[in-house]
Amino acid sequence: MAFTLLLVLTGSAAAAAKQPYQVDLESFSFAGGTKAGTAVSGGALTLAASGLTSAPYTDPHGYGTKTYESGSWTSAWHDPGFAFSQAVPSWNATTPARTWIQVELRARTQEARETKWYVLGRWASGDGDFHRTSVPGQGDKDASIAIDTLIPKRAMLAYQLRLMLHREAGSGASPSVTKVSTVVANAGDPYVPSATTMTSAVILAVPEYSQEIHTGHYPEFDGGGEAWCSPTSTAMILGFWGRGPTPADYAYVTAADPGHQDPWVDYAARFTYDYNYNGAGNWPFNVAYAHTFGLDGAVTQLRSLAEAEQYVKAGIPLVASLSFGSGKLDGFPFKSTNGHLLTIVGFTADGNVVSNDPAALTDADVQRVYDRAQFERAWMESTGGLVYLLYAPGTTLPAS
């Protein structure tokens, strides 16, 4: 999975972080910002009829060099109101064949200097003519990119997004981006364990899928098993909302193995796969994949399990990212993990976490209850409460 520890800041950045843990999730309107070769139609950003540029792009993973027509949208600068120590963009988009998008971010330092543009993803929903990929080797004196996450060397004060929309010359098609978001957070002071808001148990009817039953499947997509926690969790959330690939979509899986269990998980791994990372755990790629089946969503961070409880009480399960050392989460199928995705599908009346954890060895063993304090510590101290927030359009989200 794409996994990043929250930074321990030094110097003036550490001084800036001496405040309660803060999170800002911003979803941008395409009505604002600066457009070049793009237009807004029905709230979605698409390529315009004119003003496009043309340039070659060489796919580093096997499709060679092709010429693409391109347009861009650049947001205004966004100031979250605090110095942030990490940033994760995510998006909801549709990319017909022979099209793709690139998501970029730059930040403003504490000296009011602008960084370069960093690429946070080159993405297409399919894999027939373009390989979706993160971009390695971008680190400099200001920041590094950990697959899908900007990690500043010193806390930043503001950021700006840029979307690049591309179509192969002569195709006439256009990507369509309906939403782009970014979550930023500060390192803050150590979190304070939260008190539960539950008064009775709430457990959502999320389907239960094991990643482990796929061990050895599709080595070209990282081989199943422990590598597939993220797409398996995303598949469970899609199933909860009644969405996901059709039998025709994953027919290639069942044709090769008619008895194949949960073939939609194999499909999810293929179409979340990051060809640079060599894995299916890229956070925004999973959110974008869910959107191809009609869900809205974003990568975001929560401040506590008390906040997660509000989503569950509103009927919205979550995918959470966490890590922990040996013996730090009682009931987990293995001793420890350096990065794992699982779902939060409910809470007991006393606030313990009910999770459909794909690390189980069988589907029947997926749902389990984790101690609240242990879970919250593992989640908050590793990723700062990072989740995939995925929901059907029209769903009412909690006020916070």
MIVO-139868 format. One record per residue (C-alpha): residue number from 1; x, y, z. Coordinates in Angstrom, 3 decimals. Each point is the difference from the previous one (the first is absolute). Last residue first. Layout:
% MIVO-139868
vomi k: NUM | px: X | py: Y | pz: Z
...
This chain:
% MIVO-139868
vomi k: 400 | px: -18.044 | py: 17.794 | pz: 10.750
vomi k: 399 | px: -3.629 | py: 0.227 | pz: -1.137
vomi k: 398 | px: -0.278 | py: -3.721 | pz: -0.686
vomi k: 397 | px: -0.496 | py: -0.789 | pz: -3.702
vomi k: 396 | px: -3.407 | py: -0.224 | pz: -1.662
vomi k: 395 | px: 0.127 | py: -2.466 | pz: -2.893
vomi k: 394 | px: -1.171 | py: 1.510 | pz: -3.291
vomi k: 393 | px: 2.632 | py: -1.774 | pz: -2.070
vomi k: 392 | px: 0.936 | py: -3.375 | pz: 1.532
vomi k: 391 | px: 2.884 | py: 0.008 | pz: 2.451
vomi k: 390 | px: 3.750 | py: -0.460 | pz: 0.313
vomi k: 389 | px: 2.245 | py: 1.591 | pz: 2.654
vomi k: 388 | px: 3.335 | py: -1.800 | pz: -0.234
vomi k: 387 | px: 1.627 | py: 0.521 | pz: 3.364
vomi k: 386 | px: 3.085 | py: 1.508 | pz: 1.647
vomi k: 385 | px: -0.134 | py: 0.451 | pz: 3.784
vomi k: 384 | px: 3.430 | py: 1.573 | pz: 0.396
vomi k: 383 | px: 1.718 | py: -2.698 | pz: -2.005
vomi k: 382 | px: 2.103 | py: -1.900 | pz: 2.555
vomi k: 381 | px: -0.750 | py: 1.557 | pz: 3.404
vomi k: 380 | px: -3.697 | py: 0.474 | pz: -0.694
vomi k: 379 | px: -0.732 | py: -3.515 | pz: -1.287
vomi k: 378 | px: 2.079 | py: -2.040 | pz: 2.444
vomi k: 377 | px: -1.118 | py: 2.150 | pz: 2.952
vomi k: 376 | px: -3.648 | py: -0.147 | pz: -1.021
vomi k: 375 | px: 0.095 | py: -3.777 | pz: -0.417
vomi k: 374 | px: 1.624 | py: -0.663 | pz: 3.369
vomi k: 373 | px: -2.351 | py: 2.354 | pz: 1.843
vomi k: 372 | px: -3.129 | py: -1.368 | pz: -1.664
vomi k: 371 | px: 0.759 | py: -3.700 | pz: 0.382
vomi k: 370 | px: -0.719 | py: -1.741 | pz: -3.274
vomi k: 369 | px: -3.103 | py: -2.003 | pz: -0.949
vomi k: 368 | px: 0.049 | py: -2.425 | pz: -2.938
vomi k: 367 | px: -1.608 | py: -0.525 | pz: -3.385
vomi k: 366 | px: 2.162 | py: -1.839 | pz: -2.555
vomi k: 365 | px: -0.161 | py: -3.546 | pz: 1.395
vomi k: 364 | px: -2.647 | py: -1.383 | pz: -2.364
vomi k: 363 | px: 1.769 | py: 1.542 | pz: -2.995
vomi k: 362 | px: 3.049 | py: -2.122 | pz: 0.779
vomi k: 361 | px: 3.582 | py: 0.590 | pz: 1.220
vomi k: 360 | px: -0.790 | py: 3.372 | pz: 1.531
vomi k: 359 | px: 2.185 | py: 2.920 | pz: -1.161
vomi k: 358 | px: -3.088 | py: 1.461 | pz: -1.714
vomi k: 357 | px: -1.137 | py: 1.558 | pz: 3.301
vomi k: 356 | px: -3.711 | py: 0.726 | pz: 0.070
vomi k: 355 | px: 0.282 | py: 2.079 | pz: 3.114
vomi k: 354 | px: -2.124 | py: 0.586 | pz: 3.090
vomi k: 353 | px: 1.833 | py: 2.509 | pz: 2.182
vomi k: 352 | px: -0.615 | py: 0.167 | pz: 3.754
vomi k: 351 | px: -2.165 | py: 2.876 | pz: 1.158
vomi k: 350 | px: -1.895 | py: -1.412 | pz: 2.990
vomi k: 349 | px: -3.171 | py: -0.644 | pz: -2.023
vomi k: 348 | px: 2.079 | py: -1.795 | pz: -2.630
vomi k: 347 | px: 1.104 | py: 1.914 | pz: -3.047
vomi k: 346 | px: -0.484 | py: -0.497 | pz: -3.699
vomi k: 345 | px: 1.332 | py: -0.618 | pz: -3.493
vomi k: 344 | px: 3.536 | py: 1.361 | pz: 0.316
vomi k: 343 | px: 1.806 | py: -1.589 | pz: -2.917
vomi k: 342 | px: 3.558 | py: -1.204 | pz: -0.353
vomi k: 341 | px: 3.206 | py: 1.266 | pz: -1.596
vomi k: 340 | px: 3.464 | py: -1.009 | pz: 1.235
vomi k: 339 | px: 3.509 | py: 1.413 | pz: 0.290
vomi k: 338 | px: 3.050 | py: -1.143 | pz: 1.947
vomi k: 337 | px: -2.039 | py: -2.806 | pz: 1.528
vomi k: 336 | px: 0.190 | py: -1.980 | pz: 3.233
vomi k: 335 | px: -0.529 | py: -3.405 | pz: 1.605
vomi k: 334 | px: -2.442 | py: -1.323 | pz: -2.606
vomi k: 333 | px: -3.753 | py: -0.699 | pz: 0.014
vomi k: 332 | px: -0.752 | py: 3.074 | pz: 2.148
vomi k: 331 | px: -1.813 | py: -1.101 | pz: 3.164
vomi k: 330 | px: 1.853 | py: 2.326 | pz: 2.355
vomi k: 329 | px: 1.607 | py: 2.970 | pz: -1.728
vomi k: 328 | px: 3.442 | py: 0.939 | pz: 1.395
vomi k: 327 | px: 1.412 | py: -3.542 | pz: 0.109
vomi k: 326 | px: 2.926 | py: 0.731 | pz: -2.310
vomi k: 325 | px: 0.084 | py: 3.534 | pz: -1.303
vomi k: 324 | px: -2.692 | py: 2.069 | pz: -1.645
vomi k: 323 | px: -1.215 | py: 1.353 | pz: -3.329
vomi k: 322 | px: -3.155 | py: 1.736 | pz: -1.191
vomi k: 321 | px: -2.195 | py: 0.936 | pz: -2.959
vomi k: 320 | px: -3.784 | py: 0.141 | pz: 0.390
vomi k: 319 | px: -2.749 | py: -0.762 | pz: -2.527
vomi k: 318 | px: -3.280 | py: 1.490 | pz: 1.187
vomi k: 317 | px: -3.639 | py: -1.050 | pz: 0.334
vomi k: 316 | px: -2.725 | py: 2.641 | pz: -0.479
vomi k: 315 | px: -3.429 | py: -0.566 | pz: 1.572
vomi k: 314 | px: -0.207 | py: 3.355 | pz: 1.820
vomi k: 313 | px: 0.765 | py: -1.779 | pz: 3.309
vomi k: 312 | px: 3.098 | py: -1.434 | pz: -1.710
vomi k: 311 | px: 1.068 | py: 3.464 | pz: -1.113
vomi k: 310 | px: -0.510 | py: 1.494 | pz: 3.464
vomi k: 309 | px: 1.946 | py: -2.859 | pz: 1.577
vomi k: 308 | px: 3.032 | py: 0.871 | pz: -2.133
vomi k: 307 | px: 0.063 | py: 3.391 | pz: 1.710
vomi k: 306 | px: 0.098 | py: -1.615 | pz: 3.459
vomi k: 305 | px: 2.686 | py: -2.298 | pz: -1.411
vomi k: 304 | px: 2.232 | py: 3.049 | pz: -0.150
vomi k: 303 | px: 1.261 | py: 2.946 | pz: -2.055
vomi k: 302 | px: -1.057 | py: -1.277 | pz: -3.405
vomi k: 301 | px: 2.086 | py: 0.106 | pz: -3.161
vomi k: 300 | px: -1.138 | py: 0.127 | pz: -3.614
vomi k: 299 | px: 0.313 | py: -1.832 | pz: -3.303
vomi k: 298 | px: -3.029 | py: 0.975 | pz: -2.004
vomi k: 297 | px: -3.372 | py: -1.252 | pz: -1.127
vomi k: 296 | px: -2.900 | py: -0.308 | pz: -2.366
vomi k: 295 | px: -1.134 | py: -3.449 | pz: -1.043
vomi k: 294 | px: -1.197 | py: -0.694 | pz: -3.530
vomi k: 293 | px: 1.836 | py: -3.133 | pz: -1.055
vomi k: 292 | px: 2.974 | py: 1.870 | pz: -1.503
vomi k: 291 | px: -0.052 | py: 1.994 | pz: 3.256
vomi k: 290 | px: 1.215 | py: -3.040 | pz: 1.925
vomi k: 289 | px: 3.079 | py: -0.113 | pz: -2.244
vomi k: 288 | px: 0.751 | py: 3.671 | pz: 0.701
vomi k: 287 | px: -0.083 | py: -0.662 | pz: 3.749
vomi k: 286 | px: 2.338 | py: -2.979 | pz: -0.445
vomi k: 285 | px: 2.365 | py: 2.028 | pz: -2.192
vomi k: 284 | px: -0.038 | py: 2.717 | pz: 2.673
vomi k: 283 | px: 1.466 | py: -2.403 | pz: 2.611
vomi k: 282 | px: 2.519 | py: -1.939 | pz: -2.101
vomi k: 281 | px: -0.247 | py: -3.490 | pz: 1.473
vomi k: 280 | px: -0.203 | py: -2.121 | pz: -3.148
vomi k: 279 | px: 3.729 | py: -0.603 | pz: -0.337
vomi k: 278 | px: 2.998 | py: 0.307 | pz: -2.269
vomi k: 277 | px: 0.551 | py: 3.573 | pz: 1.218
vomi k: 276 | px: 0.855 | py: 1.059 | pz: -3.548
vomi k: 275 | px: -2.744 | py: -2.011 | pz: -1.695
vomi k: 274 | px: -2.659 | py: 1.057 | pz: 2.506
vomi k: 273 | px: -2.757 | py: -2.627 | pz: 0.062
vomi k: 272 | px: -3.490 | py: 1.232 | pz: 0.878
vomi k: 271 | px: -1.517 | py: -1.633 | pz: -3.081
vomi k: 270 | px: 1.726 | py: -3.355 | pz: 0.388
vomi k: 269 | px: -0.578 | py: -0.247 | pz: 3.740
vomi k: 268 | px: -3.688 | py: 0.853 | pz: -0.449
vomi k: 267 | px: -0.412 | py: -2.772 | pz: -2.589
vomi k: 266 | px: 1.628 | py: -2.544 | pz: 2.321
vomi k: 265 | px: -2.434 | py: 1.121 | pz: 2.716
vomi k: 264 | px: -2.934 | py: -0.285 | pz: -2.414
vomi k: 263 | px: 0.952 | py: -3.662 | pz: -0.452
vomi k: 262 | px: -1.335 | py: -0.794 | pz: 3.509
vomi k: 261 | px: 0.780 | py: -3.750 | pz: -0.159
vomi k: 260 | px: 1.262 | py: -1.527 | pz: -3.272
vomi k: 259 | px: -1.825 | py: -3.220 | pz: -0.792
vomi k: 258 | px: -0.060 | py: 0.601 | pz: -3.765
vomi k: 257 | px: 3.759 | py: 0.740 | pz: -0.057
vomi k: 256 | px: 1.309 | py: 1.475 | pz: -3.269
vomi k: 255 | px: -3.486 | py: 0.924 | pz: -1.165
vomi k: 254 | px: -0.811 | py: 1.261 | pz: 3.501
vomi k: 253 | px: 2.772 | py: 2.588 | pz: -0.076
vomi k: 252 | px: -0.481 | py: 1.117 | pz: -3.632
vomi k: 251 | px: -3.728 | py: 0.326 | pz: 0.748
vomi k: 250 | px: 0.798 | py: 2.767 | pz: 2.486
vomi k: 249 | px: -1.768 | py: 2.765 | pz: -1.925
vomi k: 248 | px: -2.727 | py: -2.253 | pz: -1.398
vomi k: 247 | px: -0.834 | py: -1.161 | pz: 3.522
vomi k: 246 | px: -0.552 | py: 3.671 | pz: 0.850
vomi k: 245 | px: 2.454 | py: 2.247 | pz: 1.825
vomi k: 244 | px: -1.055 | py: 1.870 | pz: 3.124
vomi k: 243 | px: -2.919 | py: 1.690 | pz: 1.687
vomi k: 242 | px: -2.679 | py: -1.032 | pz: 2.475
vomi k: 241 | px: 1.137 | py: 2.573 | pz: 2.592
vomi k: 240 | px: 1.274 | py: -2.706 | pz: 2.346
vomi k: 239 | px: 1.643 | py: -1.784 | pz: -2.913
vomi k: 238 | px: 1.988 | py: 3.115 | pz: -0.872
vomi k: 237 | px: 1.168 | py: 0.193 | pz: 3.617
vomi k: 236 | px: 1.105 | py: -3.651 | pz: -0.063
vomi k: 235 | px: 1.826 | py: 0.506 | pz: -3.304
vomi k: 234 | px: 1.924 | py: 2.923 | pz: 1.505
vomi k: 233 | px: 1.111 | py: -2.241 | pz: 2.869
vomi k: 232 | px: 1.164 | py: -2.683 | pz: -2.444
vomi k: 231 | px: 1.712 | py: 2.651 | pz: -2.139
vomi k: 230 | px: 1.949 | py: 1.253 | pz: 3.055
vomi k: 229 | px: 0.885 | py: -3.291 | pz: 1.696
vomi k: 228 | px: 1.350 | py: -1.503 | pz: -3.233
vomi k: 227 | px: 3.709 | py: -0.432 | pz: 0.729
vomi k: 226 | px: -0.659 | py: -2.327 | pz: 2.957
vomi k: 225 | px: -1.454 | py: -2.618 | pz: -2.311
vomi k: 224 | px: -0.134 | py: 0.887 | pz: -3.666
vomi k: 223 | px: 2.945 | py: -0.236 | pz: -2.371
vomi k: 222 | px: 1.202 | py: 3.519 | pz: -0.610
vomi k: 221 | px: -2.034 | py: 0.769 | pz: -3.139
vomi k: 220 | px: 2.252 | py: -1.920 | pz: -2.413
vomi k: 219 | px: 0.005 | py: -2.810 | pz: 2.563
vomi k: 218 | px: -3.701 | py: -0.511 | pz: -0.773
vomi k: 217 | px: -1.176 | py: -2.250 | pz: 2.838
vomi k: 216 | px: 2.631 | py: -1.429 | pz: 2.337
vomi k: 215 | px: -1.973 | py: 0.667 | pz: 3.188
vomi k: 214 | px: -3.594 | py: 0.847 | pz: -0.950
vomi k: 213 | px: -1.582 | py: -1.767 | pz: 2.995
vomi k: 212 | px: 2.125 | py: 2.320 | pz: 2.147
vomi k: 211 | px: -1.767 | py: 3.185 | pz: -1.069
vomi k: 210 | px: -3.162 | py: -1.114 | pz: 1.756
vomi k: 209 | px: -3.373 | py: 1.503 | pz: -0.882
vomi k: 208 | px: -2.920 | py: 0.799 | pz: 2.313
vomi k: 207 | px: -2.966 | py: 1.952 | pz: -1.303
vomi k: 206 | px: -0.929 | py: 3.162 | pz: 1.937
vomi k: 205 | px: -3.263 | py: -0.168 | pz: 1.925
vomi k: 204 | px: 0.723 | py: 2.887 | pz: 2.377
vomi k: 203 | px: 0.492 | py: -0.714 | pz: 3.702
vomi k: 202 | px: -1.364 | py: 2.460 | pz: 2.564
vomi k: 201 | px: 0.140 | py: -0.961 | pz: 3.686
vomi k: 200 | px: -1.739 | py: 2.220 | pz: 2.532
vomi k: 199 | px: 0.858 | py: 3.223 | pz: 1.836
vomi k: 198 | px: 3.010 | py: 0.893 | pz: -2.138
vomi k: 197 | px: 1.770 | py: 3.349 | pz: 0.396
vomi k: 196 | px: 3.231 | py: -1.667 | pz: 1.117
vomi k: 195 | px: 2.659 | py: 1.929 | pz: 1.829
vomi k: 194 | px: 3.040 | py: 0.936 | pz: -2.040
vomi k: 193 | px: 3.641 | py: -0.771 | pz: 0.661
vomi k: 192 | px: 2.021 | py: 3.254 | pz: -0.026
vomi k: 191 | px: 2.257 | py: 0.377 | pz: -3.016
vomi k: 190 | px: 3.633 | py: 0.948 | pz: 0.435
vomi k: 189 | px: 0.556 | py: 3.684 | pz: -0.818
vomi k: 188 | px: -0.349 | py: 1.112 | pz: -3.572
vomi k: 187 | px: 1.481 | py: -1.690 | pz: -3.052
vomi k: 186 | px: -2.100 | py: 2.217 | pz: -2.200
vomi k: 185 | px: -2.571 | py: -1.167 | pz: -2.487
vomi k: 184 | px: -0.882 | py: 0.504 | pz: -3.658
vomi k: 183 | px: -2.784 | py: -1.625 | pz: -2.000
vomi k: 182 | px: -0.368 | py: 0.867 | pz: -3.665
vomi k: 181 | px: -3.030 | py: -0.282 | pz: -2.226
vomi k: 180 | px: -0.807 | py: -0.203 | pz: -3.709
vomi k: 179 | px: -3.518 | py: -0.619 | pz: -1.214
vomi k: 178 | px: -1.951 | py: -0.510 | pz: -3.221
vomi k: 177 | px: 2.938 | py: -0.597 | pz: -2.332
vomi k: 176 | px: -0.956 | py: -0.970 | pz: -3.553
vomi k: 175 | px: 2.625 | py: -1.370 | pz: -2.366
vomi k: 174 | px: -0.562 | py: 0.863 | pz: -3.629
vomi k: 173 | px: -0.446 | py: -1.883 | pz: -3.269
vomi k: 172 | px: 0.732 | py: 1.298 | pz: -3.509
vomi k: 171 | px: 2.575 | py: -2.779 | pz: -0.520
vomi k: 170 | px: 2.163 | py: 1.722 | pz: -2.601
vomi k: 169 | px: 2.882 | py: 0.798 | pz: 2.326
vomi k: 168 | px: -0.220 | py: -2.112 | pz: 3.140
vomi k: 167 | px: -1.885 | py: 1.831 | pz: 2.707
vomi k: 166 | px: 1.387 | py: 1.767 | pz: 3.053
vomi k: 165 | px: -1.370 | py: 2.020 | pz: 2.915
vomi k: 164 | px: 2.547 | py: 1.675 | pz: 2.281
vomi k: 163 | px: -1.255 | py: 1.008 | pz: 3.427
vomi k: 162 | px: 1.891 | py: 2.506 | pz: 2.121
vomi k: 161 | px: -0.333 | py: 0.465 | pz: 3.740
vomi k: 160 | px: 1.295 | py: 2.796 | pz: 2.255
vomi k: 159 | px: 1.287 | py: -0.130 | pz: 3.550
vomi k: 158 | px: 0.304 | py: 2.070 | pz: 3.157
vomi k: 157 | px: 2.095 | py: 0.306 | pz: 3.199
vomi k: 156 | px: 2.527 | py: -2.820 | pz: -0.261
vomi k: 155 | px: 1.706 | py: -1.941 | pz: 2.828
vomi k: 154 | px: 3.667 | py: -0.710 | pz: -0.558
vomi k: 153 | px: 1.472 | py: -2.878 | pz: -2.060
vomi k: 152 | px: -3.467 | py: -0.260 | pz: -1.508
vomi k: 151 | px: -1.587 | py: -3.419 | pz: -0.551
vomi k: 150 | px: -2.346 | py: -0.035 | pz: -3.003
vomi k: 149 | px: -1.904 | py: -3.291 | pz: -0.066
vomi k: 148 | px: -1.016 | py: -2.334 | pz: -2.846
vomi k: 147 | px: 3.213 | py: -1.987 | pz: -0.634
vomi k: 146 | px: 2.048 | py: 1.496 | pz: 2.855
vomi k: 145 | px: 0.856 | py: 3.318 | pz: -1.656
vomi k: 144 | px: 2.804 | py: 1.992 | pz: 1.558
vomi k: 143 | px: 0.159 | py: 3.617 | pz: 1.031
vomi k: 142 | px: 1.844 | py: 3.314 | pz: -0.022
vomi k: 141 | px: 3.662 | py: -0.838 | pz: -0.657
vomi k: 140 | px: -0.949 | py: -2.432 | pz: -2.784
vomi k: 139 | px: -1.908 | py: -3.244 | pz: -0.491
vomi k: 138 | px: -1.538 | py: -0.818 | pz: -3.371
vomi k: 137 | px: 1.641 | py: -3.361 | pz: -0.684
vomi k: 136 | px: -3.057 | py: -2.170 | pz: -0.505
vomi k: 135 | px: -3.323 | py: 0.780 | pz: -1.733
vomi k: 134 | px: -3.226 | py: -1.801 | pz: 0.859
vomi k: 133 | px: -1.524 | py: -2.014 | pz: -2.785
vomi k: 132 | px: -3.015 | py: -0.876 | pz: -2.087
vomi k: 131 | px: 1.172 | py: -1.933 | pz: -3.088
vomi k: 130 | px: -1.591 | py: 1.182 | pz: -3.241
vomi k: 129 | px: -1.525 | py: -1.737 | pz: -3.046
vomi k: 128 | px: -2.031 | py: -2.936 | pz: 1.313
vomi k: 127 | px: 0.439 | py: 0.690 | pz: 3.704
vomi k: 126 | px: -3.290 | py: 1.633 | pz: 0.918
vomi k: 125 | px: -0.976 | py: 2.563 | pz: 2.628
vomi k: 124 | px: 2.779 | py: 2.383 | pz: -0.961
vomi k: 123 | px: 2.426 | py: 1.733 | pz: 2.331
vomi k: 122 | px: 3.284 | py: 1.818 | pz: 0.157
vomi k: 121 | px: 0.455 | py: 0.820 | pz: 3.681
vomi k: 120 | px: 1.388 | py: 2.377 | pz: 2.592
vomi k: 119 | px: 2.320 | py: 1.910 | pz: -2.349
vomi k: 118 | px: 1.917 | py: 2.724 | pz: 1.829
vomi k: 117 | px: 0.025 | py: 3.606 | pz: -1.219
vomi k: 116 | px: 2.997 | py: 1.949 | pz: 1.262
vomi k: 115 | px: -0.101 | py: 1.689 | pz: 3.363
vomi k: 114 | px: -1.226 | py: 3.555 | pz: 0.528
vomi k: 113 | px: 1.817 | py: 2.265 | pz: 2.451
vomi k: 112 | px: -1.978 | py: 1.860 | pz: 2.674
vomi k: 111 | px: 2.786 | py: -0.589 | pz: 2.587
vomi k: 110 | px: -2.244 | py: -2.495 | pz: 1.820
vomi k: 109 | px: -0.164 | py: -1.941 | pz: -3.253
vomi k: 108 | px: -2.778 | py: 0.074 | pz: -2.572
vomi k: 107 | px: -0.998 | py: -3.283 | pz: -1.575
vomi k: 106 | px: -0.302 | py: -1.630 | pz: -3.407
vomi k: 105 | px: -2.375 | py: -2.725 | pz: -1.101
vomi k: 104 | px: -0.553 | py: -1.995 | pz: -3.175
vomi k: 103 | px: -2.665 | py: -2.429 | pz: -1.235
vomi k: 102 | px: 0.367 | py: -1.519 | pz: -3.475
vomi k: 101 | px: -2.946 | py: -1.272 | pz: -2.000
vomi k: 100 | px: -0.562 | py: -2.671 | pz: -2.616
vomi k: 99 | px: -1.566 | py: -0.572 | pz: -3.435
vomi k: 98 | px: 0.370 | py: -2.644 | pz: -2.710
vomi k: 97 | px: -3.092 | py: -1.935 | pz: 1.153
vomi k: 96 | px: -2.452 | py: 2.088 | pz: 2.018
vomi k: 95 | px: 1.190 | py: 1.498 | pz: 3.294
vomi k: 94 | px: -2.623 | py: 0.807 | pz: 2.626
vomi k: 93 | px: 1.081 | py: 1.863 | pz: 3.107
vomi k: 92 | px: -0.362 | py: 0.272 | pz: 3.765
vomi k: 91 | px: 3.200 | py: 1.266 | pz: 1.604
vomi k: 90 | px: 2.456 | py: -0.224 | pz: 2.871
vomi k: 89 | px: 2.770 | py: 2.255 | pz: 1.335
vomi k: 88 | px: 2.058 | py: -0.965 | pz: 3.073
vomi k: 87 | px: 1.941 | py: 2.635 | pz: 1.960
vomi k: 86 | px: 2.455 | py: -0.302 | pz: 2.890
vomi k: 85 | px: 1.592 | py: 2.200 | pz: 2.661
vomi k: 84 | px: -2.404 | py: 2.911 | pz: 0.031
vomi k: 83 | px: 0.377 | py: 3.490 | pz: 1.474
vomi k: 82 | px: -3.425 | py: 1.289 | pz: 0.988
vomi k: 81 | px: -2.882 | py: 2.000 | pz: -1.503
vomi k: 80 | px: -0.654 | py: -2.345 | pz: -2.913
vomi k: 79 | px: 1.304 | py: 2.588 | pz: -2.502
vomi k: 78 | px: -1.022 | py: -0.908 | pz: -3.553
vomi k: 77 | px: 1.658 | py: 1.634 | pz: -2.981
vomi k: 76 | px: -2.375 | py: 0.314 | pz: -2.948
vomi k: 75 | px: -0.430 | py: -3.147 | pz: -2.018
vomi k: 74 | px: 1.641 | py: -0.752 | pz: -3.332
vomi k: 73 | px: -1.887 | py: -1.681 | pz: -2.841
vomi k: 72 | px: 1.800 | py: -1.450 | pz: -2.994
vomi k: 71 | px: -0.410 | py: -1.104 | pz: -3.605
vomi k: 70 | px: 1.687 | py: -2.669 | pz: -2.063
vomi k: 69 | px: 0.256 | py: -1.613 | pz: -3.414
vomi k: 68 | px: 2.141 | py: -3.117 | pz: 0.155
vomi k: 67 | px: 2.690 | py: -1.450 | pz: -2.237
vomi k: 66 | px: 1.011 | py: -3.580 | pz: 0.685
vomi k: 65 | px: 3.241 | py: -1.613 | pz: 1.148
vomi k: 64 | px: 0.196 | py: -3.631 | pz: 1.121
vomi k: 63 | px: -2.766 | py: -2.016 | pz: 1.653
vomi k: 62 | px: 2.324 | py: -1.911 | pz: 2.339
vomi k: 61 | px: 0.390 | py: 1.203 | pz: 3.558
vomi k: 60 | px: 1.819 | py: 3.298 | pz: -0.476
vomi k: 59 | px: -2.794 | py: 1.367 | pz: -2.235
vomi k: 58 | px: 1.736 | py: 2.596 | pz: -2.147
vomi k: 57 | px: -1.995 | py: 3.189 | pz: -0.409
vomi k: 56 | px: 0.129 | py: 2.183 | pz: -3.094
vomi k: 55 | px: -1.337 | py: 3.574 | pz: -0.090
vomi k: 54 | px: -2.998 | py: 1.965 | pz: -1.252
vomi k: 53 | px: -1.657 | py: 3.027 | pz: 1.596
vomi k: 52 | px: -3.726 | py: 0.642 | pz: 0.027
vomi k: 51 | px: -1.538 | py: 3.458 | pz: -0.387
vomi k: 50 | px: -3.135 | py: -1.166 | pz: -1.750
vomi k: 49 | px: -3.071 | py: -2.223 | pz: 0.452
vomi k: 48 | px: 0.627 | py: -0.225 | pz: 3.722
vomi k: 47 | px: 1.170 | py: -3.071 | pz: 1.909
vomi k: 46 | px: -2.222 | py: -0.885 | pz: 2.936
vomi k: 45 | px: -0.606 | py: 1.171 | pz: 3.576
vomi k: 44 | px: -3.335 | py: -1.094 | pz: 1.421
vomi k: 43 | px: -2.639 | py: 2.267 | pz: 1.557
vomi k: 42 | px: -2.482 | py: -0.647 | pz: -2.784
vomi k: 41 | px: 2.602 | py: 1.069 | pz: -2.549
vomi k: 40 | px: 3.091 | py: 1.916 | pz: 1.078
vomi k: 39 | px: 2.669 | py: 0.763 | pz: -2.581
vomi k: 38 | px: 3.655 | py: -0.829 | pz: -0.630
vomi k: 37 | px: 2.630 | py: 1.209 | pz: -2.459
vomi k: 36 | px: 1.565 | py: 2.286 | pz: 2.588
vomi k: 35 | px: -2.131 | py: 0.567 | pz: 3.092
vomi k: 34 | px: 0.897 | py: 2.025 | pz: 3.089
vomi k: 33 | px: -1.735 | py: -0.482 | pz: 3.343
vomi k: 32 | px: -3.648 | py: 0.375 | pz: 0.802
vomi k: 31 | px: -3.039 | py: -1.684 | pz: -1.530
vomi k: 30 | px: 1.928 | py: -3.257 | pz: 0.383
vomi k: 29 | px: -0.971 | py: -0.066 | pz: 3.646
vomi k: 28 | px: 2.547 | py: -1.588 | pz: 2.321
vomi k: 27 | px: -0.513 | py: -2.534 | pz: 2.766
vomi k: 26 | px: 2.039 | py: 0.931 | pz: 3.097
vomi k: 25 | px: 0.661 | py: -2.334 | pz: 2.907
vomi k: 24 | px: 1.812 | py: 1.724 | pz: 2.876
vomi k: 23 | px: 1.311 | py: -1.849 | pz: 3.027
vomi k: 22 | px: 1.444 | py: 1.265 | pz: 3.277
vomi k: 21 | px: 1.668 | py: -1.795 | pz: 2.910
vomi k: 20 | px: 0.138 | py: 2.398 | pz: 2.943
vomi k: 19 | px: 2.879 | py: 2.472 | pz: -0.039
vomi k: 18 | px: 3.755 | py: -0.170 | pz: 0.221
vomi k: 17 | px: 0.390 | py: -0.555 | pz: -3.748
vomi k: 16 | px: 1.345 | py: 3.472 | pz: -0.729
vomi k: 15 | px: 2.733 | py: -0.539 | pz: 2.571
vomi k: 14 | px: 0.920 | py: -3.254 | pz: -1.698
vomi k: 13 | px: 0.212 | py: 1.808 | pz: -3.327
vomi k: 12 | px: 2.301 | py: 2.563 | pz: 1.607
vomi k: 11 | px: 2.541 | py: -2.714 | pz: 0.737
vomi k: 10 | px: -1.025 | py: -3.616 | pz: -0.398
vomi k: 9 | px: -3.093 | py: -1.865 | pz: -1.093
vomi k: 8 | px: -0.923 | py: -3.587 | pz: 0.816
vomi k: 7 | px: -1.837 | py: -0.904 | pz: -3.175
vomi k: 6 | px: -3.099 | py: -2.134 | pz: -0.254
vomi k: 5 | px: 0.900 | py: -3.416 | pz: -1.337
vomi k: 4 | px: -0.804 | py: -0.684 | pz: -3.634
vomi k: 3 | px: -1.515 | py: -3.062 | pz: -1.620
vomi k: 2 | px: -0.912 | py: -0.713 | pz: -3.585
vomi k: 1 | px: -1.009 | py: -3.605 | pz: 0.329
